[in-house]
Amino acid sequence: MTALARETPGEVLRRRLRSPAAWRETVDLFAILTAASLPWSTSLAGIFNALMLLCMVPFLDVRAFLQSLKRPICVAPIALVLLALVGTLWSDAAWGARFYAVNPTVKLLVLPVLLYHFERSPRGPWVFAAFLVSCALLSVMSWLVAFYPNLTLKTDNIERGIFVKNYIDQSQEFTLCAVALAYPIVMLLREKRYWFAGLLTAVALSFFVNMAFVVVSRTALVTIPIMFGVFALLHLKWRSIAIVVAALLAGAVLAWQASPHLRQTAERFASDYTGYVERGESTSMGMRLEFWRKSLGFFAEAPIVGHGTGSTRGLFERVATAPGHNQASAEVIGNPHNQTLNVAVQWGMIGVAVLYAIWILHLRLFRGDGLTNWIGLLVVVQNVFTSLFNSHLFDFHEGWMYVIGVGVAGGMVIRAQQVEAKMREAGS
């Protein structure tokens, strides 16, 4: 018998506890579980993420990690968190409100950690596969809830076809998965692997059909064409673009004719705008327009450093009108539903410069070819454009989609670049 065969369970456990490779595998496992649980539960995602960070401590190469933090793709998100902390010093809000407003930025500190880890781990694709499978299962559950509403776990604000969370988060997930699958589908078709391409096409279509006939956010309706446009310009020839555009238009017309829900969702754009402009109603679009108008005024009052962390709600309370004819103007909120304005009101042009540096640096990170670059690029593009209508970098669900997507894909890209550089050195 070998020495390993004679080991007791306790000895095996101690050996694994001393093994950096075993700890790295555990970190990978918790990263996969974080991605898989994100569509279903904020609590589980938070727990798995905390365990992932905890399991990194025993084998962390502190010197290499600190060196990795010097890269601009890591410096920018850290800078935004530090700005939020420093911004508490000139805010007029209560200290509780100031620190509460810091909290949405803290998740950005996990991004450099993921970049560092998946630069060294080969299991990044498992994280994305887990998220895709989880979203596919959620799509099935969404259909079941649409037909059997009692199955939902929501006890308040019950929405059609929503098992957990809300229709904005669900649409964000389904849109990302559906459009991300466009790249492997095209690559498989070029390789004439039709069965696998057909399977992925069916999965992608299942997300679109769910959004067309069950529930979809208006943000998704606006951003889906943009995301497909980015894909077409990067990966298709003009003839293929024309074919794809024709197919998408035909599909859109078919879905429009067949889905009353889709027509109602799109038609609410006009009705919400009219209700706000003519009657001052607190419609979804009307409140956004009101929030944006007021936020621009707040930004003009303190354009360089802003009003400080957590100041937004107090500013809206200051200018709120009494409830009456213009209901939208009476609304008080701590989030102007636009990422740029959210940052600009609190930290002025300095904050906006840091925010845009994050997006630009991460877009530049994914300039290459390949599925990993496409996923990373798509995550950033989606966040940038959906942040026109929401503060998605600071929102829990969409913010974690960004952190996990960019962190894992970015680490994989850096890993691939290092391997390529070593191969060039070996060949020279």
Rosetta blueprint (number, residue, H / E / L):
1 M L
2 T L
3 A L
4 L L
5 A L
6 R L
7 E L
8 T L
9 P H
10 G H
11 E H
12 V H
13 L H
14 R H
15 R H
16 R H
17 L H
18 R L
19 S L
20 P H
21 A H
22 A H
23 W H
24 R H
25 E H
26 T H
27 V H
28 D H
29 L H
30 F H
31 A H
32 I H
33 L H
34 T H
35 A H
36 A H
37 S H
38 L L
39 P L
40 W L
41 S L
42 T H
43 S H
44 L H
45 A H
46 G H
47 I H
48 F H
49 N H
50 A H
51 L H
52 M H
53 L H
54 L H
55 C H
56 M H
57 V H
58 P H
59 F H
60 L L
61 D L
62 V H
63 R H
64 A H
65 F H
66 L H
67 Q H
68 S H
69 L L
70 K L
71 R L
72 P H
73 I H
74 C H
75 V H
76 A H
77 P H
78 I H
79 A H
80 L H
81 V H
82 L H
83 L H
84 A H
85 L H
86 V H
87 G H
88 T H
89 L H
90 W H
91 S L
92 D L
93 A L
94 A L
95 W H
96 G H
97 A H
98 R H
99 F H
100 Y H
101 A H
102 V H
103 N H
104 P H
105 T H
106 V H
107 K H
108 L H
109 L H
110 V H
111 L H
112 P H
113 V H
114 L H
115 L H
116 Y H
117 H H
118 F H
119 E L
120 R L
121 S L
122 P L
123 R L
124 G H
125 P H
126 W H
127 V H
128 F H
129 A H
130 A H
131 F H
132 L H
133 V H
134 S H
135 C H
136 A H
137 L H
138 L H
139 S H
140 V H
141 M H
142 S H
143 W H
144 L H
145 V H
146 A H
147 F H
148 Y L
149 P H
150 N H
151 L H
152 T L
153 L L
154 K L
155 T L
156 D L
157 N L
158 I L
159 E L
160 R L
161 G L
162 I L
163 F L
164 V L
165 K L
166 N L
167 Y H
168 I H
169 D H
170 Q H
171 S H
172 Q H
173 E H
174 F H
175 T H
176 L H
177 C H
178 A H
179 V H
180 A H
181 L L
182 A H
183 Y H
184 P H
185 I H
186 V H
187 M H
188 L H
189 L H
190 R H
191 E L
192 K L
193 R L
194 Y H
195 W H
196 F H
197 A H
198 G H
199 L H
200 L H
201 T H
202 A H
203 V H
204 A H
205 L H
206 S H
207 F H
208 F H
209 V H
210 N H
211 M H
212 A H
213 F H
214 V L
215 V L
216 V L
217 S L
218 R H
219 T H
220 A H
221 L H
222 V H
223 T H
224 I H
225 P H
226 I H
227 M H
228 F H
229 G H
230 V H
231 F H
232 A H
233 L H
234 L H
235 H H
236 L L
237 K L
238 W H
239 R H
240 S H
241 I H
242 A H
243 I H
244 V H
245 V H
246 A H
247 A H
248 L H
249 L H
250 A H
251 G H
252 A H
253 V H
254 L H
255 A H
256 W H
257 Q H
258 A H
259 S L
260 P H
261 H H
262 L H
263 R H
264 Q H
265 T H
266 A H
267 E H
268 R H
269 F H
270 A H
271 S H
272 D H
273 Y H
274 T H
275 G H
276 Y H
277 V H
278 E H
279 R H
280 G L
281 E L
282 S L
283 T L
284 S H
285 M H
286 G H
287 M H
288 R H
289 L H
290 E H
291 F H
292 W H
293 R H
294 K H
295 S H
296 L H
297 G H
298 F H
299 F H
300 A H
301 E H
302 A L
303 P L
304 I L
305 V L
306 G L
307 H L
308 G L
309 T L
310 G L
311 S L
312 T H
313 R H
314 G H
315 L H
316 F H
317 E H
318 R H
319 V H
320 A L
321 T L
322 A L
323 P L
324 G L
325 H L
326 N L
327 Q L
328 A H
329 S H
330 A H
331 E L
332 V L
333 I L
334 G L
335 N L
336 P L
337 H L
338 N L
339 Q H
340 T H
341 L H
342 N H
343 V H
344 A H
345 V H
346 Q H
347 W H
348 G H
349 M H
350 I H
351 G H
352 V H
353 A H
354 V H
355 L H
356 Y H
357 A H
358 I H
359 W H
360 I H
361 L H
362 H H
363 L H
364 R H
365 L H
366 F L
367 R L
368 G L
369 D L
370 G L
371 L H
372 T H
373 N H
374 W H
375 I H
376 G H
377 L H
378 L H
379 V H
380 V H
381 V H
382 Q H
383 N H
384 V H
385 F H
386 T H
387 S L
388 L L
389 F L
390 N L
391 S L
392 H L
393 L L
394 F L
395 D L
396 F H
397 H H
398 E H
399 G H
400 W H
401 M H
402 Y H
403 V H
404 I H
405 G H
406 V H
407 G H
408 V H
409 A H
410 G H
411 G H
412 M H
413 V H
414 I H
415 R H
416 A H
417 Q H
418 Q H
419 V H
420 E H
421 A H
422 K H
423 M H
424 R H
425 E H
426 A H
427 G H
428 S L
